[in-house]
Amino acid sequence: MMQAMAFFNALEDHINKNLAFVAYRKPDENVIKAFLQKDKQSYTTTDFSESGFVFSDFCGTKSLLIPEANSEVISTEYKSEKPATETSEYIPEITNTEAQKQHEALVAKGIAEIKSGSMKKVVLARKEQNPTQLSVLSIFKNVLENYPKAFCYIWSHPESGIWIGATPETLVKVERNRFKTMALAGTQAFKGTIDEAAWTPKEVEEQQIVSDEIVQKLKDFKVAAGEINLSDPYTVKAGNLLHIRTDISGVLDNDNLSNLLESLHPTPAVCGFPRENAKEFILKNEHSDREFYSGFLGEINLKQEVKRNSNRRNQENQAYASISKQSQIFVNLRCMKLTEGKAEIFIGGGITADSNPAAEWEETVNKSYTIKSVLVN
Ligand SMILES: C=C(O[C@H]1C=CC=C(C(=O)O)[C@@H]1O)C(=O)O
């Protein structure tokens, strides 16, 4: 473990040399880890068999990789400088009416398409440009500070540019032959209570579609060996927002990570249902290229020491510690792409037959505050 200052200096050095790196902190953890690529080559993966950190786009056409074998791996303990509040202090600017009109028209088109019967749900997104005077590392530090419960990252790569995000959504976690995923959808602004939050039938349906489809895809691709376990849907908080979440887990039939990712991505939480029709609609009608937004990112095939029993009094159990492979992949939401003095924020929302264009615009505005709050001091 390094001192925080040396850790951030190493990231800065990599930015200056235009060398690929990723630094991240997992939900509820206090260690930030980084893979610093040592060479200038651009690595990609197609079968997800390597060990390292992957960064994939929405379309599934590009999966950049920082291989563990070509990286220096460093870590530091993150110490918060102020108490975490997870609320946004971002002051909204005057509404951008052009952007609003454009998004509402897109949503209306999506609703019409759903009513025509070709799909049940589609997730429609927009991009927003925001100026920022902060350095990328200051923005990353703000993200770490504000979102202890999210997967916080900074990814810098000559092929993708610099991306920063704080995502609440796990695509999949695999440990040995066990996997865990989640169905996350439905959004409302956090107003002080989590457990008593009321959900409309539209939001309940929107999330149910995600849950059903994940289970169906796992069955279609025959990646689950047996029963797939589902929790009851429950409310979770992410920044200043609430979502509905179902936890899904099971045992894998084989260790083919590529198959598992193909069965899950893109889930109806970022694309829609049926997947192909929704994806086609998105690619044809959205006004900007999603690039890596709503793609996925995370550790693949990292060796992990598994202790069978962490009871410290029972020292012999340490002898049973064994090595296994672990992958932990997140959906790239609540994220931004950074270029000189400018942050491009990507935000989307799930549309069903019961959606209302003005309310959907409002939802993207609420989501944008979650991420924009880190652009100011
Ligand atoms: C697509 C996004 O969020 C997804 C995850 C949770 C809730 C969602 C919703 O309510 O629409 C979205 O499916 C986004 O934040 O850009």
The ligand as an SDF file (V2000), in Angstrom:
LIG
                    3D

 16 16  0  0  0  0  0  0  0  0999 V2000
  -29.5740    4.3870  -17.9420 C   0  0  0  0  0  0  0  0  0  0  0  0
  -29.3630    4.8840  -16.7400 C   0  0  0  0  0  0  0  0  0  0  0  0
  -29.8500    4.3030  -15.5710 O   0  0  0  0  0  0  0  0  0  0  0  0
  -30.4220    3.0260  -15.5720 C   0  0  0  0  0  0  0  0  0  0  0  0
  -30.2150    2.4420  -14.2310 C   0  0  0  0  0  0  0  0  0  0  0  0
  -31.1120    2.6590  -13.2100 C   0  0  0  0  0  0  0  0  0  0  0  0
  -32.3450    3.2700  -13.4700 C   0  0  0  0  0  0  0  0  0  0  0  0
  -32.7300    3.5280  -14.7350 C   0  0  0  0  0  0  0  0  0  0  0  0
  -34.0500    4.1520  -15.0220 C   0  0  0  0  0  0  0  0  0  0  0  0
  -34.8250    4.4160  -14.0930 O   0  0  0  0  0  0  0  0  0  0  0  0
  -34.3540    4.4270  -16.1790 O   0  0  0  0  0  0  0  0  0  0  0  0
  -31.8960    3.1380  -15.9050 C   0  0  0  0  0  0  0  0  0  0  0  0
  -32.3800    1.9090  -16.3650 O   0  0  0  0  0  0  0  0  0  0  0  0
  -28.5500    6.1000  -16.5390 C   0  0  0  0  0  0  0  0  0  0  0  0
  -28.3240    6.4820  -15.3930 O   0  0  0  0  0  0  0  0  0  0  0  0
  -28.0940    6.6870  -17.5360 O   0  0  0  0  0  0  0  0  0  0  0  0
  1  2  2  0
  2  3  1  0
  2 14  1  0
  3  4  1  0
  4  5  1  0
  4 12  1  0
  5  6  2  0
  6  7  1  0
  7  8  2  0
  8  9  1  0
  8 12  1  0
  9 10  2  0
  9 11  1  0
 12 13  1  0
 14 15  2  0
 14 16  1  0
M  END
$$$$
